[in-house]
Amino acid sequence: MSQNVYLQAVSLGLGTVTIGAFYDEDVKKVVGLPDNEQPLYLMPVGKP
Ligand SMILES: Cc1cc2nc3c(=O)[nH]c(=O)nc-3n(C[C@H](O)[C@H](O)[C@H](O)COP(=O)(O)O)c2cc1C
């Protein structure tokens, strides 16, 4: 899935990066994840 995000970002002229180290509970709050879901991987996408 990450590879596809990278490929799509490049095709749109955007940049992305994989992030595996973050504060899980803070990310859960920010994106509003329910208790039974865990964040595994972050991929911010934006203009390079
Ligand atoms: C599974 C995975 C998790 C990663 N997690 C982090 C991370 O938490 N923090 C970080 O600085 N880089 C992390 N990286 C590395 C970055 O994705 C990236 O490869 C690195 O920052 C070098 O980027 P650059 O080649 O554009 O300079 C991770 C890479 C992988 C494959």
N, CA, C, O and the ligand as a Tripos MOL2 file, in Angstrom:
@<TRIPOS>MOLECULE
protein
  223   224    49     0     0
PROTEIN
NO_CHARGES

@<TRIPOS>ATOM
      1 N           0.8410   -1.1980    0.0000 N.3       1 MET1
      2 CA          0.0000    0.0000    0.0000 C.3       1 MET1
      3 C           0.8750    1.2470    0.0000 C.2       1 MET1
      4 O           0.6020    2.2120   -0.7140 O.2       1 MET1
      5 N           1.9280    1.2140    0.8090 N.am      2 SER2
      6 CA          2.8280    2.3700    0.8740 C.3       2 SER2
      7 C           3.4610    2.6520   -0.4760 C.2       2 SER2
      8 O           3.5870    3.8050   -0.8870 O.2       2 SER2
      9 N           3.8630    1.5770   -1.1700 N.am      3 GLN3
     10 CA          4.4660    1.7590   -2.4910 C.3       3 GLN3
     11 C           3.4880    2.4700   -3.4270 C.2       3 GLN3
     12 O           3.8890    3.3390   -4.2000 O.2       3 GLN3
     13 N           2.2140    2.1030   -3.3590 N.am      4 ASN4
     14 CA          1.2250    2.7400   -4.2250 C.3       4 ASN4
     15 C           1.0470    4.2190   -3.8900 C.2       4 ASN4
     16 O           0.8480    5.0410   -4.7850 O.2       4 ASN4
     17 N           1.1190    4.5600   -2.5940 N.am      5 VAL5
     18 CA          1.0280    5.9710   -2.2080 C.3       5 VAL5
     19 C           2.2230    6.7370   -2.7620 C.2       5 VAL5
     20 O           2.0740    7.8470   -3.2730 O.2       5 VAL5
     21 N           3.4290    6.1290   -2.6570 N.am      6 TYR6
     22 CA          4.6220    6.7670   -3.2330 C.3       6 TYR6
     23 C           4.4420    6.9890   -4.7350 C.2       6 TYR6
     24 O           4.7050    8.0840   -5.2340 O.2       6 TYR6
     25 N           3.9960    5.9640   -5.4560 N.am      7 LEU7
     26 CA          3.8530    6.0590   -6.9110 C.3       7 LEU7
     27 C           2.8230    7.1170   -7.2970 C.2       7 LEU7
     28 O           3.0330    7.8960   -8.2270 O.2       7 LEU7
     29 N           1.7030    7.1310   -6.5680 N.am      8 GLN8
     30 CA          0.6490    8.1070   -6.8730 C.3       8 GLN8
     31 C           1.1250    9.5200   -6.5710 C.2       8 GLN8
     32 O           0.8370   10.4490   -7.3260 O.2       8 GLN8
     33 N           1.8530    9.6870   -5.4650 N.am      9 ALA9
     34 CA          2.3700   11.0160   -5.1200 C.3       9 ALA9
     35 C           3.2880   11.5250   -6.2300 C.2       9 ALA9
     36 O           3.1730   12.6730   -6.6600 O.2       9 ALA9
     37 N           4.2010   10.6640   -6.6910 N.am     10 VAL10
     38 CA          5.1280   11.0840   -7.7550 C.3      10 VAL10
     39 C           4.3540   11.4630   -9.0040 C.2      10 VAL10
     40 O           4.6670   12.4660   -9.6450 O.2      10 VAL10
     41 N           3.3440   10.6700   -9.3590 N.am     11 SER11
     42 CA          2.6010   10.9480  -10.5930 C.3      11 SER11
     43 C           1.8310   12.2590  -10.5020 C.2      11 SER11
     44 O           1.5000   12.8480  -11.5310 O.2      11 SER11
     45 N           1.5390   12.7260   -9.2880 N.am     12 LEU12
     46 CA          0.8270   13.9960   -9.0940 C.3      12 LEU12
     47 C           1.7800   15.1550   -8.8220 C.2      12 LEU12
     48 O           1.3420   16.2780   -8.5700 O.2      12 LEU12
     49 N           3.0920   14.8790   -8.8730 N.am     13 GLY13
     50 CA          4.0770   15.9220   -8.6160 C.3      13 GLY13
     51 C           4.1900   16.2730   -7.1400 C.2      13 GLY13
     52 O           4.5900   17.3840   -6.7930 O.2      13 GLY13
     53 N           3.8420   15.3350   -6.2770 N.am     14 LEU14
     54 CA          3.8860   15.5680   -4.8310 C.3      14 LEU14
     55 C           4.9730   14.7120   -4.1920 C.2      14 LEU14
     56 O           5.5530   13.8380   -4.8350 O.2      14 LEU14
     57 N           5.2340   14.9740   -2.9390 N.am     15 GLY15
     58 CA          6.2150   14.1870   -2.2130 C.3      15 GLY15
     59 C           5.5660   13.4990   -1.0210 C.2      15 GLY15
     60 O           4.5440   13.9570   -0.5100 O.2      15 GLY15
     61 N           6.1690   12.3900   -0.5800 N.am     16 THR16
     62 CA          5.6850   11.7060    0.6220 C.3      16 THR16
     63 C           6.8560   11.0110    1.2940 C.2      16 THR16
     64 O           7.9380   10.8990    0.7160 O.2      16 THR16
     65 N           6.6390   10.5490    2.5080 N.am     17 VAL17
     66 CA          7.6760    9.8320    3.2480 C.3      17 VAL17
     67 C           6.9900    8.9170    4.2610 C.2      17 VAL17
     68 O           5.9360    9.2450    4.8070 O.2      17 VAL17
     69 N           7.6110    7.7650    4.4980 N.am     18 THR18
     70 CA          7.0450    6.8550    5.4910 C.3      18 THR18
     71 C           7.5470    7.2130    6.8790 C.2      18 THR18
     72 O           8.7220    7.5300    7.0620 O.2      18 THR18
     73 N           6.6500    7.1620    7.8560 N.am     19 ILE19
     74 CA          6.9970    7.4110    9.2580 C.3      19 ILE19
     75 C           6.4170    6.2740   10.0950 C.2      19 ILE19
     76 O           5.2100    6.0300   10.1030 O.2      19 ILE19
     77 N           7.3100    5.5920   10.7930 N.am     20 GLY20
     78 CA          6.8520    4.4830   11.6410 C.3      20 GLY20
     79 C           6.9860    4.7730   13.1240 C.2      20 GLY20
     80 O           6.4680    4.0300   13.9580 O.2      20 GLY20
     81 N           7.6880    5.8650   13.4580 N.am     21 ALA21
     82 CA          7.9030    6.2020   14.8750 C.3      21 ALA21
     83 C           7.1200    7.4590   15.2210 C.2      21 ALA21
     84 O           7.4300    8.5520   14.7460 O.2      21 ALA21
     85 N           6.1090    7.2910   16.0490 N.am     22 PHE22
     86 CA          5.2730    8.4290   16.4640 C.3      22 PHE22
     87 C           4.5570    8.0420   17.7460 C.2      22 PHE22
     88 O           4.5680    6.8810   18.1560 O.2      22 PHE22
     89 N           3.9230    9.0460   18.3800 N.am     23 TYR23
     90 CA          3.1660    8.7860   19.6070 C.3      23 TYR23
     91 C           1.7850    8.2660   19.2150 C.2      23 TYR23
     92 O           0.9100    9.0250   18.7980 O.2      23 TYR23
     93 N           1.6140    6.9430   19.3610 N.am     24 ASP24
     94 CA          0.3920    6.2870   18.8880 C.3      24 ASP24
     95 C          -0.8900    6.9470   19.4240 C.2      24 ASP24
     96 O          -1.8350    7.1900   18.6730 O.2      24 ASP24
     97 N          -0.9050    7.2290   20.7250 N.am     25 GLU25
     98 CA         -2.1380    7.7700   21.3140 C.3      25 GLU25
     99 C          -2.4520    9.1650   20.7770 C.2      25 GLU25
    100 O          -3.6150    9.5060   20.5660 O.2      25 GLU25
    101 N          -1.4030    9.9730   20.5560 N.am     26 ASP26
    102 CA         -1.6290   11.3110   19.9960 C.3      26 ASP26
    103 C          -2.1800   11.2210   18.5780 C.2      26 ASP26
    104 O          -3.0880   11.9690   18.2160 O.2      26 ASP26
    105 N          -1.6320   10.3040   17.7700 N.am     27 VAL27
    106 CA         -2.1120   10.1340   16.3940 C.3      27 VAL27
    107 C          -3.5600    9.6480   16.4070 C.2      27 VAL27
    108 O          -4.3840   10.1130   15.6210 O.2      27 VAL27
    109 N          -3.8620    8.7110   17.3050 N.am     28 LYS28
    110 CA         -5.2430    8.2160   17.3890 C.3      28 LYS28
    111 C          -6.2260    9.3510   17.6500 C.2      28 LYS28
    112 O          -7.3030    9.4070   17.0560 O.2      28 LYS28
    113 N          -5.8310   10.2660   18.5620 N.am     29 LYS29
    114 CA         -6.7060   11.3950   18.8860 C.3      29 LYS29
    115 C          -6.8680   12.3260   17.6890 C.2      29 LYS29
    116 O          -7.9800   12.7450   17.3680 O.2      29 LYS29
    117 N          -5.7470   12.6510   17.0260 N.am     30 VAL30
    118 CA         -5.7840   13.6300   15.9330 C.3      30 VAL30
    119 C          -6.6390   13.1380   14.7730 C.2      30 VAL30
    120 O          -7.4010   13.9130   14.1940 O.2      30 VAL30
    121 N          -6.5200   11.8430   14.4220 N.am     31 VAL31
    122 CA         -7.2830   11.3370   13.2800 C.3      31 VAL31
    123 C          -8.6060   10.7010   13.7120 C.2      31 VAL31
    124 O          -9.3780   10.2450   12.8680 O.2      31 VAL31
    125 N          -8.8710   10.6680   15.0250 N.am     32 GLY32
    126 CA        -10.1530   10.1680   15.5160 C.3      32 GLY32
    127 C         -10.3580    8.6800   15.3290 C.2      32 GLY32
    128 O         -11.4470    8.2330   14.9680 O.2      32 GLY32
    129 N          -9.2880    7.9020   15.5810 N.am     33 LEU33
    130 CA         -9.4210    6.4480   15.4400 C.3      33 LEU33
    131 C         -10.1950    5.8640   16.6190 C.2      33 LEU33
    132 O         -10.0210    6.3130   17.7520 O.2      33 LEU33
    133 N         -11.0510    4.8650   16.3690 N.am     34 PRO34
    134 CA        -11.7440    4.1930   17.4720 C.3      34 PRO34
    135 C         -10.7630    3.3180   18.2590 C.2      34 PRO34
    136 O          -9.6670    3.0270   17.7800 O.2      34 PRO34
    137 N         -11.1580    2.8990   19.4660 N.am     35 ASP35
    138 CA        -10.2640    2.1320   20.3510 C.3      35 ASP35
    139 C          -9.7690    0.8300   19.7300 C.2      35 ASP35
    140 O          -8.6790    0.3620   20.0620 O.2      35 ASP35
    141 N         -10.5600    0.2390   18.8300 N.am     36 ASN36
    142 CA        -10.1660   -1.0580   18.2590 C.3      36 ASN36
    143 C          -9.2920   -0.9230   17.0090 C.2      36 ASN36
    144 O          -9.0480   -1.9170   16.3240 O.2      36 ASN36
    145 N          -8.8170    0.2920   16.6990 N.am     37 GLU37
    146 CA         -7.9100    0.4870   15.5580 C.3      37 GLU37
    147 C          -6.6220    1.1480   16.0280 C.2      37 GLU37
    148 O          -6.6380    2.0140   16.9030 O.2      37 GLU37
    149 N          -5.4980    0.7270   15.4320 N.am     38 GLN38
    150 CA         -4.1900    1.2410   15.8270 C.3      38 GLN38
    151 C          -3.4770    1.8530   14.6140 C.2      38 GLN38
    152 O          -3.5150    1.2750   13.5280 O.2      38 GLN38
    153 N          -2.8300    3.0120   14.7840 N.am     39 PRO39
    154 CA         -2.0330    3.5570   13.6790 C.3      39 PRO39
    155 C          -0.7310    2.7670   13.5460 C.2      39 PRO39
    156 O          -0.0320    2.5520   14.5360 O.2      39 PRO39
    157 N          -0.4030    2.3340   12.3220 N.am     40 LEU40
    158 CA          0.8270    1.5680   12.0850 C.3      40 LEU40
    159 C           1.8640    2.3630   11.3160 C.2      40 LEU40
    160 O           3.0650    2.1390   11.4610 O.2      40 LEU40
    161 N           1.3910    3.3030   10.4870 N.am     41 TYR41
    162 CA          2.2480    3.9080    9.4890 C.3      41 TYR41
    163 C           1.6820    5.2680    9.1370 C.2      41 TYR41
    164 O           0.4760    5.3880    8.9210 O.2      41 TYR41
    165 N           2.5090    6.2900    9.0740 N.am     42 LEU42
    166 CA          2.0410    7.6040    8.6400 C.3      42 LEU42
    167 C           2.6850    7.9440    7.3090 C.2      42 LEU42
    168 O           3.8630    7.6550    7.0970 O.2      42 LEU42
    169 N           1.9270    8.5530    6.4150 N.am     43 MET43
    170 CA          2.4750    9.0150    5.1390 C.3      43 MET43
    171 C           1.9260   10.4060    4.8270 C.2      43 MET43
    172 O           0.9310   10.5270    4.1120 O.2      43 MET43
    173 N           2.5650   11.4680    5.3560 N.am     44 PRO44
    174 CA          2.1590   12.8060    4.9630 C.3      44 PRO44
    175 C           2.4500   13.0080    3.4820 C.2      44 PRO44
    176 O           3.4700   12.5420    2.9740 O.2      44 PRO44
    177 N           1.5450   13.7070    2.7890 N.am     45 VAL45
    178 CA          1.7230   13.9680    1.3530 C.3      45 VAL45
    179 C           1.6220   15.4740    1.1490 C.2      45 VAL45
    180 O           0.7230   16.1280    1.6760 O.2      45 VAL45
    181 N           2.5720   16.0190    0.3660 N.am     46 GLY46
    182 CA          2.5100   17.4530    0.1300 C.3      46 GLY46
    183 C           3.4090   17.8820   -1.0010 C.2      46 GLY46
    184 O           4.0900   17.0750   -1.6340 O.2      46 GLY46
    185 N           3.3920   19.1910   -1.2370 N.am     47 LYS47
    186 CA          4.2250   19.7240   -2.3200 C.3      47 LYS47
    187 C           5.6830   19.6950   -1.8980 C.2      47 LYS47
    188 O           6.0070   20.1490   -0.8010 O.2      47 LYS47
    189 N           6.5760   19.1750   -2.7360 N.am     48 PRO48
    190 CA          7.9970   19.1000   -2.3750 C.3      48 PRO48
    191 C           8.6400   20.4810   -2.3840 C.2      48 PRO48
    192 O           9.8320   20.6100   -2.1040 O.2      48 PRO48
    193 C1          8.8350    1.2770    7.6770 C.3      49 LIG49
    194 C2          9.5880    2.5830    7.6900 C.ar     49 LIG49
    195 C3          9.4220    3.4390    8.7620 C.ar     49 LIG49
    196 C4         10.1420    4.6410    8.8330 C.ar     49 LIG49
    197 N1          9.9670    5.4600    9.8980 N.ar     49 LIG49
    198 C5         10.6760    6.6080    9.9760 C.ar     49 LIG49
    199 C6         10.5240    7.4820   11.0830 C.ar     49 LIG49
    200 O1          9.7550    7.2250   11.9810 O.2      49 LIG49
    201 N2         11.2710    8.6080   11.1100 N.ar     49 LIG49
    202 C7         12.1620    8.9270   10.1000 C.ar     49 LIG49
    203 O2         12.8230    9.9630   10.1890 O.2      49 LIG49
    204 N3         12.3020    8.1220    9.0400 N.ar     49 LIG49
    205 C8         11.5980    6.9660    8.9520 C.ar     49 LIG49
    206 N4         11.7510    6.1470    7.8830 N.ar     49 LIG49
    207 C9         12.6920    6.5560    6.8300 C.3      49 LIG49
    208 C10        12.0130    7.5780    5.9170 C.3      49 LIG49
    209 O3         10.8560    7.0180    5.3410 O.3      49 LIG49
    210 C11        12.9540    7.9900    4.7660 C.3      49 LIG49
    211 O4         13.3700    6.8750    4.0610 O.3      49 LIG49
    212 C12        14.1590    8.7120    5.3090 C.3      49 LIG49
    213 O5         13.7100    9.8170    6.0760 O.3      49 LIG49
    214 C13        15.0890    9.1800    4.1570 C.3      49 LIG49
    215 O6         14.3860   10.0120    3.2890 O.3      49 LIG49
    216 P1         15.1030   10.6490    2.0090 P.3      49 LIG49
    217 O7         15.7100    9.5010    1.2470 O.co2    49 LIG49
    218 O8         13.9920   11.3310    1.2350 O.co2    49 LIG49
    219 O9         16.1170   11.6060    2.5320 O.co2    49 LIG49
    220 C14        11.0450    4.9690    7.7880 C.ar     49 LIG49
    221 C15        11.1760    4.1080    6.6930 C.ar     49 LIG49
    222 C16        10.4790    2.9400    6.6410 C.ar     49 LIG49
    223 C17        10.6380    2.0130    5.4490 C.3      49 LIG49
@<TRIPOS>BOND
     1     1     2 1
     2     2     3 1
     3     3     4 2
     4     3     5 am
     5     5     6 1
     6     6     7 1
     7     7     8 2
     8     7     9 am
     9     9    10 1
    10    10    11 1
    11    11    12 2
    12    11    13 am
    13    13    14 1
    14    14    15 1
    15    15    16 2
    16    15    17 am
    17    17    18 1
    18    18    19 1
    19    19    20 2
    20    19    21 am
    21    21    22 1
    22    22    23 1
    23    23    24 2
    24    23    25 am
    25    25    26 1
    26    26    27 1
    27    27    28 2
    28    27    29 am
    29    29    30 1
    30    30    31 1
    31    31    32 2
    32    31    33 am
    33    33    34 1
    34    34    35 1
    35    35    36 2
    36    35    37 am
    37    37    38 1
    38    38    39 1
    39    39    40 2
    40    39    41 am
    41    41    42 1
    42    42    43 1
    43    43    44 2
    44    43    45 am
    45    45    46 1
    46    46    47 1
    47    47    48 2
    48    47    49 am
    49    49    50 1
    50    50    51 1
    51    51    52 2
    52    51    53 am
    53    53    54 1
    54    54    55 1
    55    55    56 2
    56    55    57 am
    57    57    58 1
    58    58    59 1
    59    59    60 2
    60    59    61 am
    61    61    62 1
    62    62    63 1
    63    63    64 2
    64    63    65 am
    65    65    66 1
    66    66    67 1
    67    67    68 2
    68    67    69 am
    69    69    70 1
    70    70    71 1
    71    71    72 2
    72    71    73 am
    73    73    74 1
    74    74    75 1
    75    75    76 2
    76    75    77 am
    77    77    78 1
    78    78    79 1
    79    79    80 2
    80    79    81 am
    81    81    82 1
    82    82    83 1
    83    83    84 2
    84    83    85 am
    85    85    86 1
    86    86    87 1
    87    87    88 2
    88    87    89 am
    89    89    90 1
    90    90    91 1
    91    91    92 2
    92    91    93 am
    93    93    94 1
    94    94    95 1
    95    95    96 2
    96    95    97 am
    97    97    98 1
    98    98    99 1
    99    99   100 2
   100    99   101 am
   101   101   102 1
   102   102   103 1
   103   103   104 2
   104   103   105 am
   105   105   106 1
   106   106   107 1
   107   107   108 2
   108   107   109 am
   109   109   110 1
   110   110   111 1
   111   111   112 2
   112   111   113 am
   113   113   114 1
   114   114   115 1
   115   115   116 2
   116   115   117 am
   117   117   118 1
   118   118   119 1
   119   119   120 2
   120   119   121 am
   121   121   122 1
   122   122   123 1
   123   123   124 2
   124   123   125 am
   125   125   126 1
   126   126   127 1
   127   127   128 2
   128   127   129 am
   129   129   130 1
   130   130   131 1
   131   131   132 2
   132   131   133 am
   133   133   134 1
   134   134   135 1
   135   135   136 2
   136   135   137 am
   137   137   138 1
   138   138   139 1
   139   139   140 2
   140   139   141 am
   141   141   142 1
   142   142   143 1
   143   143   144 2
   144   143   145 am
   145   145   146 1
   146   146   147 1
   147   147   148 2
   148   147   149 am
   149   149   150 1
   150   150   151 1
   151   151   152 2
   152   151   153 am
   153   153   154 1
   154   154   155 1
   155   155   156 2
   156   155   157 am
   157   157   158 1
   158   158   159 1
   159   159   160 2
   160   159   161 am
   161   161   162 1
   162   162   163 1
   163   163   164 2
   164   163   165 am
   165   165   166 1
   166   166   167 1
   167   167   168 2
   168   167   169 am
   169   169   170 1
   170   170   171 1
   171   171   172 2
   172   171   173 am
   173   173   174 1
   174   174   175 1
   175   175   176 2
   176   175   177 am
   177   177   178 1
   178   178   179 1
   179   179   180 2
   180   179   181 am
   181   181   182 1
   182   182   183 1
   183   183   184 2
   184   183   185 am
   185   185   186 1
   186   186   187 1
   187   187   188 2
   188   187   189 am
   189   189   190 1
   190   190   191 1
   191   191   192 2
   192   193   194 1
   193   194   195 ar
   194   194   222 ar
   195   195   196 ar
   196   196   197 ar
   197   196   220 ar
   198   197   198 ar
   199   198   199 ar
   200   198   205 1
   201   199   200 2
   202   199   201 ar
   203   201   202 ar
   204   202   203 2
   205   202   204 ar
   206   204   205 ar
   207   205   206 ar
   208   206   207 1
   209   206   220 ar
   210   207   208 1
   211   208   209 1
   212   208   210 1
   213   210   211 1
   214   210   212 1
   215   212   213 1
   216   212   214 1
   217   214   215 1
   218   215   216 1
   219   216   217 2
   220   216   218 1
   221   216   219 1
   222   220   221 ar
   223   221   222 ar
   224   222   223 1
@<TRIPOS>SUBSTRUCTURE
     1 MET1         2 RESIDUE 1 A MET
     2 SER2         6 RESIDUE 1 A SER
     3 GLN3        10 RESIDUE 1 A GLN
     4 ASN4        14 RESIDUE 1 A ASN
     5 VAL5        18 RESIDUE 1 A VAL
     6 TYR6        22 RESIDUE 1 A TYR
     7 LEU7        26 RESIDUE 1 A LEU
     8 GLN8        30 RESIDUE 1 A GLN
     9 ALA9        34 RESIDUE 1 A ALA
    10 VAL10       38 RESIDUE 1 A VAL
    11 SER11       42 RESIDUE 1 A SER
    12 LEU12       46 RESIDUE 1 A LEU
    13 GLY13       50 RESIDUE 1 A GLY
    14 LEU14       54 RESIDUE 1 A LEU
    15 GLY15       58 RESIDUE 1 A GLY
    16 THR16       62 RESIDUE 1 A THR
    17 VAL17       66 RESIDUE 1 A VAL
    18 THR18       70 RESIDUE 1 A THR
    19 ILE19       74 RESIDUE 1 A ILE
    20 GLY20       78 RESIDUE 1 A GLY
    21 ALA21       82 RESIDUE 1 A ALA
    22 PHE22       86 RESIDUE 1 A PHE
    23 TYR23       90 RESIDUE 1 A TYR
    24 ASP24       94 RESIDUE 1 A ASP
    25 GLU25       98 RESIDUE 1 A GLU
    26 ASP26      102 RESIDUE 1 A ASP
    27 VAL27      106 RESIDUE 1 A VAL
    28 LYS28      110 RESIDUE 1 A LYS
    29 LYS29      114 RESIDUE 1 A LYS
    30 VAL30      118 RESIDUE 1 A VAL
    31 VAL31      122 RESIDUE 1 A VAL
    32 GLY32      126 RESIDUE 1 A GLY
    33 LEU33      130 RESIDUE 1 A LEU
    34 PRO34      134 RESIDUE 1 A PRO
    35 ASP35      138 RESIDUE 1 A ASP
    36 ASN36      142 RESIDUE 1 A ASN
    37 GLU37      146 RESIDUE 1 A GLU
    38 GLN38      150 RESIDUE 1 A GLN
    39 PRO39      154 RESIDUE 1 A PRO
    40 LEU40      158 RESIDUE 1 A LEU
    41 TYR41      162 RESIDUE 1 A TYR
    42 LEU42      166 RESIDUE 1 A LEU
    43 MET43      170 RESIDUE 1 A MET
    44 PRO44      174 RESIDUE 1 A PRO
    45 VAL45      178 RESIDUE 1 A VAL
    46 GLY46      182 RESIDUE 1 A GLY
    47 LYS47      186 RESIDUE 1 A LYS
    48 PRO48      190 RESIDUE 1 A PRO
    49 LIG49      193 GROUP 0 **** ****
